[in-house]
Amino acid sequence: MKIVYKKLTEAELETFIDMRISQLTEEYTSSGEEVPKGVDLKPALFDFYHRHMADGTFVSWLALDGDTIVGTSGMSFVEKPPYFACPSGKLGLLSSMYTDPQYRRMGIAKELLDRVIGEARDYGCGAVHITASDMGVKLYTAYGFKHNGNFMMYHIHRDWPDATS
């Protein structure tokens, strides 16, 4: 087995989206929750990735074993007003970190993380944020990510299946 790394292109997008949905499903079910019924993420994900790949505000690296994608990563680039810890105001939002269960514990996720962190550095980001799954915390902590105990979230659309009051 020889793992090859390449940037995501439109040619791999459908498989990438299927893997993203698998990742989200795995995260939901491992936390004891049921995946919301009636939520079809595929059209929204296609729209998001098409737009943001085209404008350069999303990049992904893939790990392939032959023609099979066995690992994914993603980095969205956003800006907010500069602050002391991030004078550029440019942030990377890490997402879509997923490795096929048969390929875990082989260094694939770390290699993918290295590549997307490099993309964030090249974009001029001063920080990278992630909402880590329980499984990912060990990888991100070992890489140098720090917990932010003040992170909070507010659901605007209360009628969405996973929204809380």
C-alpha positions as CSV (number, residue, x, y, z in Angstrom):
1,M,0.0,0.0,0.0
2,K,1.3,3.4,-1.0
3,I,-0.7,6.4,0.1
4,V,-0.6,9.4,-2.4
5,Y,-1.7,12.9,-1.4
6,K,-3.4,15.3,-3.8
7,K,-5.6,18.4,-3.7
8,L,-9.3,17.9,-4.1
9,T,-10.7,18.7,-7.6
10,E,-14.2,18.6,-9.0
11,A,-13.5,15.1,-10.2
12,E,-13.4,13.8,-6.6
13,L,-16.1,16.0,-5.2
14,E,-18.9,13.5,-5.1
15,T,-16.9,10.9,-3.2
16,F,-15.5,13.7,-0.9
17,I,-19.1,14.7,-0.1
18,D,-20.1,11.1,0.6
19,M,-17.2,10.8,3.0
20,R,-18.1,14.1,4.6
21,I,-21.6,12.8,5.3
22,S,-20.1,9.5,6.6
23,Q,-17.9,11.5,8.9
24,L,-20.8,13.6,10.2
25,T,-23.0,10.5,10.7
26,E,-20.2,8.7,12.6
27,E,-19.7,11.8,14.9
28,Y,-23.5,12.1,15.5
29,T,-24.0,8.4,16.3
30,S,-20.8,8.1,18.5
31,S,-22.2,10.9,20.7
32,G,-25.4,8.9,21.2
33,E,-27.6,11.1,19.0
34,E,-29.6,10.0,16.0
35,V,-29.0,11.5,12.6
36,P,-31.8,14.0,12.0
37,K,-34.4,12.5,9.6
38,G,-35.3,14.5,6.5
39,V,-32.0,16.5,6.3
40,D,-30.3,16.0,2.9
41,L,-26.9,17.7,3.1
42,K,-25.7,16.7,-0.4
43,P,-27.2,19.6,-2.4
44,A,-26.0,22.2,0.2
45,L,-22.5,20.6,0.4
46,F,-22.2,20.5,-3.5
47,D,-23.2,24.2,-3.5
48,F,-20.7,25.1,-0.7
49,Y,-17.7,23.3,-2.2
50,H,-18.3,24.5,-5.8
51,R,-18.5,28.1,-4.7
52,H,-15.7,28.1,-2.2
53,M,-13.3,26.0,-4.3
54,A,-13.9,28.4,-7.2
55,D,-13.2,31.5,-5.1
56,G,-10.2,30.0,-3.3
57,T,-11.7,30.1,0.2
58,F,-11.8,26.3,0.6
59,V,-9.1,23.8,0.0
60,S,-8.8,20.1,0.7
61,W,-6.1,17.5,0.5
62,L,-7.0,13.9,0.0
63,A,-5.2,10.7,0.8
64,L,-5.5,8.0,-1.9
65,D,-4.7,4.3,-1.9
66,G,-4.7,3.6,-5.6
67,D,-7.9,5.2,-6.9
68,T,-9.6,5.0,-3.6
69,I,-9.9,8.1,-1.3
70,V,-9.0,6.9,2.2
71,G,-8.6,10.2,3.9
72,T,-9.9,13.8,3.6
73,S,-9.2,17.2,5.0
74,G,-10.6,20.7,4.5
75,M,-9.8,24.3,5.3
76,S,-12.1,27.2,4.8
77,F,-10.7,30.7,5.0
78,V,-12.6,33.5,6.7
79,E,-11.8,37.0,7.9
80,K,-12.8,38.9,11.0
81,P,-11.6,42.1,12.5
82,P,-7.9,41.7,13.5
83,Y,-7.2,41.1,17.2
84,F,-4.0,40.7,19.2
85,A,-3.7,36.9,18.8
86,C,-4.4,37.2,15.0
87,P,-3.3,40.6,13.6
88,S,-4.2,39.6,10.0
89,G,-7.8,38.8,11.0
90,K,-7.6,35.8,8.6
91,L,-8.7,32.5,10.1
92,G,-8.6,28.9,8.9
93,L,-11.6,26.8,9.8
94,L,-10.5,23.1,9.8
95,S,-13.2,20.6,8.7
96,S,-13.7,17.4,6.9
97,M,-10.9,15.6,8.6
98,Y,-11.8,12.0,8.1
99,T,-9.9,8.7,7.6
100,D,-11.5,5.5,6.5
101,P,-11.6,3.2,9.6
102,Q,-9.4,0.6,7.9
103,Y,-6.6,3.2,7.4
104,R,-6.6,4.8,10.8
105,R,-3.5,5.0,13.0
106,M,-1.2,5.1,10.0
107,G,-0.2,8.8,10.1
108,I,-2.6,9.7,7.3
109,A,-4.6,12.3,9.3
110,K,-1.4,14.0,10.5
111,E,-0.1,14.3,7.0
112,L,-3.4,15.7,5.8
113,L,-3.4,18.1,8.7
114,D,0.2,19.2,7.9
115,R,-0.9,20.0,4.3
116,V,-4.0,22.0,5.2
117,I,-2.2,23.9,7.9
118,G,0.4,24.8,5.3
119,E,-2.5,26.1,3.1
120,A,-3.7,28.3,5.9
121,R,-0.2,29.6,6.5
122,D,0.2,30.4,2.8
123,Y,-3.2,32.2,2.8
124,G,-2.0,34.4,5.7
125,C,-4.1,33.0,8.5
126,G,-3.0,33.8,12.0
127,A,-5.0,31.0,13.6
128,V,-6.8,27.8,12.8
129,H,-10.0,26.9,14.6
130,I,-11.8,23.5,14.8
131,T,-14.7,21.9,16.6
132,A,-13.0,18.6,17.2
133,S,-14.8,15.3,17.5
134,D,-13.9,13.1,20.5
135,M,-11.8,11.0,18.2
136,G,-9.9,14.0,16.8
137,V,-8.9,15.7,20.1
138,K,-5.8,13.5,20.6
139,L,-4.5,14.3,17.1
140,Y,-5.1,18.0,17.4
141,T,-3.7,18.3,20.9
142,A,-0.5,16.4,19.8
143,Y,-0.3,18.8,16.9
144,G,-0.4,21.8,19.2
145,F,-4.0,22.9,19.2
146,K,-5.2,24.4,22.5
147,H,-8.7,24.1,24.0
148,N,-10.7,27.3,24.1
149,G,-13.0,27.0,27.0
150,N,-15.0,30.1,26.0
151,F,-16.2,28.7,22.6
152,M,-20.0,29.0,22.4
153,M,-22.6,28.5,19.7
154,Y,-26.0,29.9,19.2
155,H,-28.5,28.1,16.8
156,I,-30.3,30.8,14.8
157,H,-32.7,28.4,13.0
158,R,-34.5,26.8,15.8
159,D,-36.7,24.7,13.5
160,W,-33.7,22.7,12.2
161,P,-33.6,19.2,13.6
162,D,-30.5,19.5,15.7
163,A,-31.1,23.0,17.0
164,T,-31.3,23.5,20.8
165,S,-33.1,26.1,22.7
